[in-house]
């Protein structure tokens, strides 16, 4: 059980330094050419199929790498694929020139020899991974190693006409996989993996069907906000935490390898705006003033401007791939599989703060089999889709994917289009991934309406995994990190790395990546050791009175912690060492009660505790049935607008300084929801 895994007992295993995907840092000292077949010689042996790709890789300076000692994966496009790609990109450029708005695609000629050296470098880096992977080692939503551009490639699967499983990499089909060489693997693909190096606003501006959305970004100057890529002042990526806390050298936690910035833009295509009668930027502005009547500033760069407010609700300060909006169908090596974490048909959800400073809800409602026709003419069930601002209480039963709520008819249950199934006849130049973020298409505009959010979308138990609070974990590939290459399962979080975290002591804070053998909500957690004293800013949930809870696990190596909410003491100090069966907690297994634990729930609640979730599993058991997994009621309080902080301080006068603090998730439960009698017992125990 995870709660028995303690840094100071040497149970943490970190065996080597984090790799870097920057090819400039790949050591060349020990390189030699194999006498057997290498990735490079395999390509050259089949020159009739790969001569174009060989030409590109050689000009890009990477053919020698594929001859060298090491382990590489090469997704090799055929000659036909490269010819088709160059012609397509050239056609896009020429069409834009003819319209008087030249779109730079990096390719301005249909001839291979006219490719620039920089484009050859980008194509090469996109198709090469610094780790050899067979198809059997690739499962889940992404390829479990970043390419030389330090970016993940998406995975998807289908069945061909012969009923054989097929694998797609960034939408490109593997037509011949697992061609093994002495220094890696070659997978032949039927199209080029498009190597976009544009930032989010640049990619949107270059997308032909997002002209209104792009114009609004520029008008409100939000395009400037979305250009950040990397914090060059962060220089601790090659460090490990020292021996101050009694660890062996092999156990020193790694610092985050870098500090990248990232963004996600939920984009409304032009045709959807047109159906709403919106054809010009002024049309959109006038509608935005109706959606946000309180935003009265005519200055488009003001946060009190309606158009800027509208656009900011579509933007996040984290880079999220479609497949990782929620903890669903995520596989990280052999150590974490999200589908072993939850009861069957359990909804997956997350809550993320937008650049507007308000909450956006993600959901994969696996319990909801409601079906309807989507905009692309395909009938789907809710459980097959990623939805924004999902609420099961407000569904247009005759047309579910066009549901609205409240007197102003605000769209809810908004479908995010799966990039793998986008209608490319309608959206021909769509790309999901930019250099510093994701561009995702939605079927309706997003509008924040407090009445709708409080009345239906967020009128529930809002559980937010602690890792969701910090965009830095997502932007730097630590959340759901694949550690099979270097056996790293924990990161040290230095002071100042996460903008919404404050440190009041030098006690180390660690982020532990997901593992199947942990009891955590999404497999991961944060913990700190010693004289812990730190605070976190909670997301801006709608103003109201909430019961605020914290999910954690008990163990005999924990400390005694005092919690504060906005610098006010929240209750008495909590001894995290207590066994849940201790009378101060009073945990009793549901099976040992006469009423399925109903009375025991009330008794525990009177003492400030709740049992774990009934949909989160550990080793097939509900965490509700595991006495080490608990929820603590921190406070019941009215949360108004603005920032709110939760602080945890170890007040135990320990001898060795090694008390262990654990935090899994936070919950914000509207008190009105708690009083509702129409909510089932199972829902309240979710």
SULPEBEL-V44767 format. One record per run of one state. SS is the DSSP state (H for helix, E for strand, L for the rest). FROM is the first residue (numbers start at 1). TO is the last residue. If there is no record, write none. Layout:
ss->SS from->FROM to->TO
ss->SS from->FROM to->TO
This chain:
ss->L from->1 to->1
ss->H from->2 to->4
ss->L from->5 to->6
ss->H from->7 to->9
ss->L from->10 to->22
ss->H from->23 to->25
ss->L from->26 to->38
ss->H from->39 to->45
ss->L from->46 to->46
ss->H from->47 to->60
ss->L from->61 to->64
ss->H from->65 to->67
ss->L from->68 to->71
ss->E from->72 to->77
ss->L from->78 to->78
ss->H from->79 to->98
ss->L from->99 to->111
ss->H from->112 to->114
ss->L from->115 to->116
ss->H from->117 to->127
ss->E from->128 to->129
ss->L from->130 to->134
ss->H from->135 to->137
ss->L from->138 to->141
ss->E from->142 to->142
ss->L from->143 to->146
ss->E from->147 to->147
ss->L from->148 to->153
ss->E from->154 to->159
ss->L from->160 to->164
ss->E from->165 to->169
ss->L from->170 to->171
ss->E from->172 to->181
ss->L from->182 to->183
ss->E from->184 to->189
ss->L from->190 to->199
ss->H from->200 to->205
ss->L from->206 to->210
ss->H from->211 to->219
ss->L from->220 to->221
ss->H from->222 to->225
ss->L from->226 to->229
ss->E from->230 to->230
ss->L from->231 to->239
ss->E from->240 to->240
ss->L from->241 to->242
ss->H from->243 to->245
ss->L from->246 to->248
ss->H from->249 to->251
ss->L from->252 to->253
ss->E from->254 to->255
ss->L from->256 to->259
ss->E from->260 to->260
ss->L from->261 to->262
ss->E from->263 to->268
ss->L from->269 to->269
ss->H from->270 to->275
ss->L from->276 to->280
ss->H from->281 to->291
ss->L from->292 to->295
ss->E from->296 to->296
ss->L from->297 to->304
ss->E from->305 to->305
ss->H from->306 to->312
ss->L from->313 to->314
ss->E from->315 to->316
ss->L from->317 to->321
ss->H from->322 to->324
ss->L from->325 to->330
ss->E from->331 to->332
ss->L from->333 to->335
ss->E from->336 to->337
ss->H from->338 to->340
ss->L from->341 to->341
ss->E from->342 to->342
ss->L from->343 to->347
ss->E from->348 to->354
ss->L from->355 to->358
ss->E from->359 to->364
ss->L from->365 to->370
ss->E from->371 to->373
ss->L from->374 to->378
ss->E from->379 to->381
ss->H from->382 to->384
ss->L from->385 to->385
ss->E from->386 to->388
ss->L from->389 to->399
ss->H from->400 to->402
ss->E from->403 to->405
ss->L from->406 to->409
ss->E from->410 to->412
ss->L from->413 to->413
ss->E from->414 to->416
ss->L from->417 to->432
ss->E from->433 to->434
ss->L from->435 to->436
ss->E from->437 to->442
ss->L from->443 to->449
ss->H from->450 to->457
ss->L from->458 to->460
ss->E from->461 to->465
ss->H from->466 to->469
ss->L from->470 to->470
ss->H from->471 to->475
ss->L from->476 to->489
ss->E from->490 to->492
ss->L from->493 to->500
ss->E from->501 to->503
ss->L from->504 to->508
ss->E from->509 to->512
ss->L from->513 to->524
ss->E from->525 to->529
ss->L from->530 to->532
ss->E from->533 to->537
ss->L from->538 to->543
ss->E from->544 to->553
ss->L from->554 to->557
ss->E from->558 to->558
ss->L from->559 to->559
ss->E from->560 to->565
ss->L from->566 to->567
ss->E from->568 to->569
ss->L from->570 to->573
ss->E from->574 to->575
ss->L from->576 to->589
ss->H from->590 to->592
ss->L from->593 to->597
ss->H from->598 to->606
ss->L from->607 to->608
ss->E from->609 to->611
ss->L from->612 to->615
ss->E from->616 to->618
ss->L from->619 to->620
ss->E from->621 to->622
ss->H from->623 to->625
ss->L from->626 to->628
ss->E from->629 to->639
ss->L from->640 to->644
ss->E from->645 to->650
ss->L from->651 to->659
ss->E from->660 to->663
ss->L from->664 to->664
ss->E from->665 to->670
ss->H from->671 to->675
ss->L from->676 to->680
ss->H from->681 to->684
ss->L from->685 to->686
